[in-house]
Amino acid sequence: MPNTLVHLGVQSVSTKALPWEADFKWIAVGCIIPDVPWIIQRIILAAGTGIDRFELVLYATAQASFFSSLILCGALAFLTVSRGWIFPLLALNSFLHLLLD
């Protein structure tokens, strides 16, 4: 949780410095996107589904890449009305998250 708070703080300050108006909710979504595979991994491991832990870590590592994050950013931006600025905002915050890690 403290790591997420640091990401939110740094990324909200750096994104608010850009010329467009960015809503904090979209900044937070972009901040969390690279962590989605790790969150799903923990849920699966806690559920005790019997999936091999090593294979699950390999899948989560591949899905936490910048390319996979961009796919998720595109899918989320496609669901919104204003796709023109949501995708770059989500992609920027996903990149900043991975850069800070």
Secondary structure in CASP SS format (residue, H / E / C, confidence):
PFRMAT SS
TARGET T0000
AUTHOR 0000-0000-0000
METHOD secondary structure of the structure
MODEL  1
M C 1.00
P H 1.00
N H 1.00
T H 1.00
L H 1.00
V H 1.00
H H 1.00
L H 1.00
G H 1.00
V H 1.00
Q H 1.00
S H 1.00
V H 1.00
S H 1.00
T H 1.00
K H 1.00
A C 1.00
L C 1.00
P C 1.00
W C 1.00
E C 1.00
A C 1.00
D C 1.00
F H 1.00
K H 1.00
W H 1.00
I H 1.00
A H 1.00
V H 1.00
G H 1.00
C H 1.00
I H 1.00
I H 1.00
P H 1.00
D H 1.00
V H 1.00
P H 1.00
W H 1.00
I H 1.00
I H 1.00
Q H 1.00
R H 1.00
I H 1.00
I H 1.00
L H 1.00
A H 1.00
A H 1.00
G C 1.00
T C 1.00
G C 1.00
I C 1.00
D C 1.00
R H 1.00
F H 1.00
E H 1.00
L H 1.00
V H 1.00
L H 1.00
Y H 1.00
A H 1.00
T H 1.00
A H 1.00
Q H 1.00
A C 1.00
S C 1.00
F H 1.00
F H 1.00
S H 1.00
S H 1.00
L H 1.00
I H 1.00
L H 1.00
C H 1.00
G H 1.00
A H 1.00
L H 1.00
A H 1.00
F H 1.00
L C 1.00
T C 1.00
V C 1.00
S C 1.00
R H 1.00
G H 1.00
W H 1.00
I H 1.00
F H 1.00
P H 1.00
L H 1.00
L H 1.00
A H 1.00
L H 1.00
N H 1.00
S H 1.00
F H 1.00
L H 1.00
H H 1.00
L H 1.00
L H 1.00
L H 1.00
D C 1.00
END
